[in-house]
């Protein structure tokens, strides 16, 4: 019951949510107030530009292994699998003591392996149709080289031990036994990395970079670990060097492959667009660095996976919690098509803010890495990932003509095109024959945010030149932006259930229709005009 004239609390929150989104839309209009000439793209619906590479679906990151026992972690991953379609999940710390993976005793294997928690997690992944992208880290306390009465070098809030073992024979036997148990249960050629980011303080040093971490010690650890993995079953894919900032790749491949010191089946490393090796003022600067790493692998006949990336390491709310990440991922849809053919995948870090590298954060928005909040509310990045999953598998021939003649930023290509701040990727979906377009209006952090732009897309090769109705899905500051709802409610650290519900209601792409105006029966084409807000993404389905 409510007093006369009084709005119920839940309704107040929903009204506040609407007010927040309207305010955000007004801000967006002001940002895009600068008039810009239209940008034009053309798409040939009858063309076949080859496979459209959805590299971002290959894997997703998730934090710390022991989190996989939590119900909220599992619920969020199940939803990510169903709604987005990730194929693998990667996490740190499978050998940490809270997983009991090394637990010598009467119920363990002869080398001390104890599989109960690993099997529990891997069985769950198997039920989802997913696989682990295995990272063998960190060092179990019972195997560490630091004496028991001293404090070992550790990493993260959960204190993963970041050093080699005290006894190589014991380590080799443990890894081989552990991986043999994994093979016998799943008989699947999992990718298996050795540790995580050894150039971020492995054994010695702090931070990440050229002078941090003991390269020689890591190479020895990799040699022993990869050989033990191979002995367990040669179908496993030994991967390394798993470095930050694409570090040590050339040195690692020279040592391991060229000089024949250790087996390598896949090269893996990490790069964030805000890392110092990336040109922050080039929209494709991140892609160019990943390309160089992939080419180093290709020279040895190897494939490459970027097993960790995100929109950046900036921790402010607007960056990873807001529309910036969504726009970056929309940009990645096109950028992925530019990568060398030996790139197998890009693994976004992470699917959820159920995460504890620096301890659990309480607030729903705190600049966390996840695509969803700790309350499992979609962020803009999640919504864009959902939309990109609607793309077909066949890329369509695409071209762009710029707002300014001769613009050097114009980069046409077969599987999509970009001009100034706008990217377009185009595909044909086999199930219903739809032409699917994704557009992103993105600028990296080193450049000013882009203005709102008018985009004209002409689609040729249609059955007729009649008008067609397109379905348009949008993610921008007025749709799938629960951060705005939370701020409107006062940014509470511990939101009420009603506020969480209001945030969820605001955490979905907007859907509308638009007319693709036909050119007449003789031309078999139509043109669609869209307004694309700053840092906005649109996915268009044209049937």
Residue pairs with C-beta under 8 A, 6 or more apart in sequence:
2 8
7 15
9 498
10 498
10 501
10 502
13 489
13 496
13 498
13 499
13 501
13 502
14 502
14 505
16 485
16 488
16 489
16 502
17 485
17 488
17 502
17 503
17 505
17 506
19 488
20 484
20 485
20 487
20 488
20 506
21 478
21 479
21 481
21 484
21 485
21 506
22 478
23 484
23 488
24 477
24 478
24 481
24 484
25 477
25 478
27 477
28 452
28 476
28 477
28 478
28 533
28 534
28 536
29 452
31 449
31 451
31 452
31 533
31 534
32 451
32 452
32 453
32 531
32 533
32 534
33 451
33 452
34 451
36 403
36 451
36 452
36 453
36 454
37 403
37 404
37 454
38 403
38 453
38 454
38 455
38 456
38 529
39 400
39 401
39 402
39 403
39 419
39 420
39 422
39 453
39 454
39 455
39 456
40 400
40 401
40 455
40 456
40 457
40 458
41 398
41 399
41 400
41 401
41 417
41 419
41 424
41 455
41 456
41 457
41 458
42 398
42 399
42 400
42 401
42 457
42 458
42 459
42 460
43 396
43 397
43 398
43 424
43 426
43 435
43 437
43 457
43 458
43 459
43 460
44 396
44 397
44 398
44 460
44 461
45 396
45 428
45 435
45 459
45 460
45 461
45 462
46 460
46 461
47 396
47 397
47 461
48 394
48 395
48 396
49 394
49 395
49 396
49 397
49 398
49 414
49 415
50 394
50 395
50 414
50 415
51 393
51 394
51 395
52 337
52 391
52 392
52 393
52 394
52 395
52 415
52 425
52 427
53 336
53 337
53 339
53 415
54 336
54 388
54 389
54 391
55 336
55 339
55 343
55 344
55 345
55 346
56 329
56 332
56 333
56 336
56 345
56 346
56 348
56 385
56 388
57 84
57 85
57 86
57 87
57 345
57 389
58 86
58 87
58 88
58 305
58 344
58 345
58 346
58 347
59 86
59 87
59 88
59 89
59 90
59 133
59 305
59 307
59 345
59 347
60 80
60 84
60 86
60 88
60 89
60 90
60 347
60 348
60 349
60 350
60 351
60 371
61 89
61 90
61 91
61 307
61 308
61 347
61 348
61 349
61 350
61 351
61 369
62 68
62 73
62 77
62 89
62 90
62 91
62 350
62 351
62 352
62 355
63 91
63 92
63 350
63 352
63 354
63 355
63 356
63 357
64 91
64 92
64 93
64 96
64 156
64 158
64 355
64 356
64 357
65 91
65 92
65 93
65 94
65 96
65 99
65 117
65 118
65 121
66 93
66 96
66 98
66 99
66 117
66 158
67 73
67 91
67 354
67 355
67 356
68 74
68 91
68 120
68 121
68 124
69 117
69 120
69 121
70 354
72 352
72 354
72 374
72 376
73 352
73 354
74 124
75 376
76 351
76 352
76 354
76 372
76 376
77 89
77 128
77 130
77 351
77 352
78 128
79 372
79 376
80 86
80 351
80 352
80 371
80 372
80 382
81 128
81 129
81 130
83 382
83 386
83 389
84 382
84 385
84 386
84 389
85 389
86 130
86 351
87 130
87 131
88 130
88 131
88 132
88 133
88 191
88 345
88 347
89 125
89 130
89 132
89 133
89 351
90 132
90 133
90 134
90 135
90 307
90 308
90 347
91 135
92 135
92 137
92 138
92 156
92 160
92 196
93 99
93 137
93 138
93 156
93 158
93 160
94 101
94 118
94 134
94 135
94 136
94 137
95 101
95 102
95 136
95 137
95 138
95 139
95 140
96 137
96 138
96 140
96 158
96 160
96 161
97 140
97 141
98 158
99 117
99 118
100 114
100 116
100 117
101 113
101 114
101 115
101 117
101 118
101 140
101 178
102 112
102 113
102 114
102 140
102 142
102 143
102 174
103 112
103 114
104 112
104 142
105 114
107 114
108 114
109 177
109 181
110 173
110 177
111 170
111 173
111 174
111 176
111 177
111 178
112 142
112 174
112 177
113 174
113 177
113 178
113 181
115 178
115 181
115 182
115 185
118 178
118 182
119 185
121 132
122 132
122 182
122 185
122 186
125 131
125 132
126 186
131 188
131 190
132 190
133 190
133 191
133 193
133 307
133 347
134 182
134 190
134 191
134 192
134 193
135 192
135 193
135 195
135 196
135 242
135 307
136 175
136 192
136 193
136 194
136 195
136 225
136 229
137 160
137 193
137 194
137 195
137 196
138 155
138 160
138 161
138 162
138 195
138 196
139 145
139 152
139 160
139 161
139 162
139 163
139 164
139 165
140 161
140 174
141 152
141 161
143 165
143 166
143 167
143 170
143 171
143 174
144 152
144 161
144 163
144 165
144 166
145 152
145 163
145 164
145 165
145 166
146 152
146 153
146 161
146 163
152 161
152 162
152 163
153 161
153 162
153 163
153 201
153 203
153 204
154 160
154 161
154 162
155 162
155 200
155 201
156 356
156 357
156 358
157 356
157 357
157 358
157 359
158 356
158 357
162 195
162 201
162 202
162 203
163 202
163 203
163 217
164 171
164 203
164 217
164 220
164 221
165 171
165 221
168 224
171 224
171 225
171 228
172 224
172 227
172 228
173 228
175 224
175 225
175 228
175 229
175 232
176 228
176 229
176 231
176 232
177 232
178 232
179 192
179 228
179 229
179 232
179 233
179 236
180 232
180 233
182 190
182 232
183 232
183 233
183 235
183 236
189 235
189 236
189 237
190 236
190 237
191 237
191 239
191 265
191 266
191 268
191 305
192 229
192 236
192 237
192 238
192 239
193 239
193 240
193 242
193 268
193 307
194 221
194 222
194 225
194 226
194 238
194 239
194 240
194 241
194 242
195 202
195 218
195 221
195 222
195 242
196 242
197 208
197 242
197 243
197 244
197 270
198 213
198 214
198 215
198 218
198 221
198 241
198 242
198 243
198 248
199 208
199 209
199 210
199 212
199 213
199 215
199 243
199 244
199 245
199 247
199 248
200 207
200 208
200 212
200 213
200 244
201 207
201 208
201 212
201 213
202 213
202 214
202 217
202 218
203 213
203 214
203 217
203 218
204 212
204 213
204 214
205 211
205 212
205 213
205 214
206 212
208 244
208 245
208 247
209 244
209 245
209 247
209 276
210 247
215 248
215 251
218 241
219 252
219 255
219 256
219 261
219 262
222 240
222 241
222 252
222 256
222 262
223 256
223 261
223 262
225 238
226 238
226 240
226 262
226 263
226 264
227 262
227 263
229 236
229 238
230 236
230 238
230 263
236 265
237 265
237 266
238 262
238 263
238 264
238 265
238 266
239 264
239 265
239 266
239 267
239 268
239 305
239 307
240 252
240 256
240 264
240 267
240 268
241 247
241 248
241 249
241 252
241 267
241 268
241 269
242 268
242 269
242 270
242 307
243 249
243 252
243 269
243 270
244 269
244 270
244 275
245 270
245 271
245 272
245 275
245 276
245 277
246 269
246 270
246 271
246 277
246 289
246 290
246 292
246 293
247 269
249 267
249 269
249 293
249 296
249 297
250 296
253 264
253 267
253 296
253 297
253 299
253 300
253 302
255 261
255 262
256 262
256 263
256 264
257 264
257 300
257 302
258 300
264 300
264 302
265 302
266 302
266 303
266 304
266 305
266 344
267 293
267 294
267 296
267 297
267 302
267 303
267 304
267 305
268 304
268 305
268 306
268 307
269 293
269 304
269 306
269 307
270 306
270 307
270 308
270 309
271 277
271 278
271 286
271 289
271 290
271 293
271 306
271 309
272 278
272 309
272 310
272 311
272 312
272 313
273 280
273 285
273 286
273 309
273 311
273 312
273 328
273 444
273 445
274 280
274 312
274 313
274 314
274 445
275 313
277 289
278 285
278 286
278 289
279 285
279 288
279 446
280 444
280 445
280 446
280 447
281 444
281 446
281 447
282 288
282 444
283 331
283 409
283 418
283 421
283 442
283 443
283 444
283 447
284 335
284 338
284 411
285 444
286 335
286 444
287 335
287 338
287 339
290 304
290 306
290 339
290 343
291 338
291 339
291 340
293 304
293 306
294 304
294 339
294 340
294 342
294 343
295 340
297 303
297 304
297 342
298 304
298 340
298 342
302 342
303 342
303 343
303 344
304 340
304 342
304 343
304 344
305 343
305 344
305 345
305 346
305 347
306 343
306 345
306 346
306 347
307 345
307 347
308 347
308 349
309 346
309 347
309 348
309 349
310 320
310 325
310 348
310 349
310 369
311 319
311 320
311 324
311 325
311 328
311 329
311 381
312 319
312 320
312 328
312 445
314 320
314 367
314 445
315 366
315 367
316 367
317 365
317 366
317 367
317 483
318 324
318 483
319 325
319 367
319 445
320 367
320 368
320 369
320 379
320 381
321 365
321 366
321 367
321 368
321 373
321 379
321 483
322 379
322 380
322 477
322 481
322 483
323 380
323 475
323 476
323 477
323 481
323 535
323 536
324 380
324 445
324 535
325 379
325 380
325 381
325 384
326 379
326 380
326 381
326 383
326 384
326 475
326 476
326 480
326 535
326 537
327 380
327 384
327 440
327 441
327 442
327 535
327 536
327 537
328 381
328 442
328 444
329 348
329 381
329 384
329 385
329 388
329 440
329 537
330 384
330 388
330 423
330 438
330 439
330 440
330 442
330 475
330 537
331 423
331 440
331 442
332 346
333 388
333 391
333 416
333 423
333 425
333 438
333 440
334 415
334 416
334 417
334 418
334 423
334 424
334 425
334 438
334 440
335 423
336 343
336 346
337 395
337 413
337 415
337 416
337 425
338 413
348 371
348 381
348 385
349 369
350 369
350 370
350 371
351 370
351 371
351 372
352 370
352 371
352 372
352 373
352 374
352 376
353 361
353 364
353 366
353 368
353 369
353 370
353 372
353 373
353 374
354 370
354 374
355 361
355 368
355 369
355 370
355 374
360 374
361 368
361 374
362 374
362 493
362 494
363 491
363 493
364 373
364 374
364 375
364 377
364 486
364 495
364 500
364 503
365 373
365 483
365 486
365 491
368 374
370 379
371 378
371 379
371 381
371 382
371 385
372 378
372 379
372 382
373 379
373 482
373 503
375 495
375 500
375 503
377 482
377 500
377 503
377 504
377 507
378 386
378 480
378 482
378 504
378 507
378 508
379 480
379 482
379 483
379 507
380 475
380 480
380 481
382 480
382 507
383 475
383 479
383 480
383 507
383 508
383 509
384 475
384 537
386 509
387 438
387 473
387 475
387 509
387 537
387 539
388 438
388 539
390 429
390 436
390 473
390 539
390 541
391 425
391 427
391 429
391 436
391 438
392 427
392 428
392 429
392 430
392 434
392 436
393 427
393 429
393 430
394 427
394 428
394 430
395 414
395 415
395 416
395 425
395 426
395 427
396 415
396 426
396 427
396 428
396 435
397 414
397 426
398 412
398 413
398 414
398 415
398 416
398 417
398 424
398 425
398 426
399 412
399 417
400 410
400 411
400 412
400 417
400 418
400 419
400 424
401 410
401 419
402 409
402 410
402 419
402 420
403 419
403 420
403 453
404 420
407 419
407 420
409 418
409 419
409 420
410 417
410 418
410 419
410 420
411 417
411 418
411 419
415 425
415 426
416 423
416 424
416 425
416 426
417 423
417 424
418 424
420 450
420 453
421 441
421 442
421 443
421 450
421 453
422 439
422 440
422 441
422 450
422 453
422 455
422 532
423 439
423 440
423 442
424 437
424 438
424 439
424 455
424 457
425 437
425 438
426 435
426 436
426 437
427 435
427 436
428 434
428 435
428 436
429 435
429 436
432 543
433 543
434 541
434 542
434 543
435 459
435 541
435 542
435 543
436 539
436 540
436 541
436 542
437 457
437 538
437 539
437 540
437 542
438 537
438 538
438 539
438 540
439 455
439 457
439 530
439 532
439 537
439 538
439 539
439 540
440 536
440 537
441 450
441 452
441 453
441 532
441 533
441 534
441 535
441 536
441 537
442 450
442 535
443 449
443 450
443 535
449 534
449 535
450 534
450 535
451 534
452 531
452 532
452 533
452 534
452 536
453 531
453 532
454 529
454 530
454 531
454 532
455 529
455 530
455 531
455 532
456 527
456 528
456 529
457 527
457 528
457 529
457 530
457 540
458 525
458 526
458 527
458 528
459 516
459 525
459 526
459 527
459 528
459 542
460 523
460 524
460 525
461 524
461 525
462 468
462 524
462 525
462 526
463 524
464 518
464 521
464 524
465 518
465 519
465 520
465 521
465 522
465 523
465 524
465 525
465 526
466 518
466 521
466 526
467 515
467 516
467 517
467 518
467 526
468 515
468 516
468 518
468 526
468 542
468 543
469 513
469 514
469 515
469 516
470 513
470 514
470 515
470 516
470 528
470 540
470 541
470 542
471 511
471 512
471 513
471 540
471 541
472 511
472 512
472 513
472 514
472 530
472 538
472 539
472 540
473 509
473 510
473 511
473 538
473 539
473 540
473 541
474 509
474 510
474 511
474 512
474 536
474 537
474 538
475 509
475 510
475 536
475 537
475 538
476 533
476 534
476 535
476 536
476 537
477 484
477 533
477 534
477 535
477 536
478 510
478 533
479 508
479 509
479 510
480 506
480 507
480 508
480 509
480 510
481 506
482 503
482 504
482 506
482 507
484 506
485 499
485 502
485 503
485 506
486 492
486 495
486 499
486 503
489 495
489 499
489 502
492 499
495 503
509 539
514 528
514 529
514 530
514 540
515 528
516 526
516 527
516 528
516 542
517 526
517 527
517 528
518 525
518 526
519 525
519 526
519 527
526 542
528 540
528 542
530 538
530 540
532 538
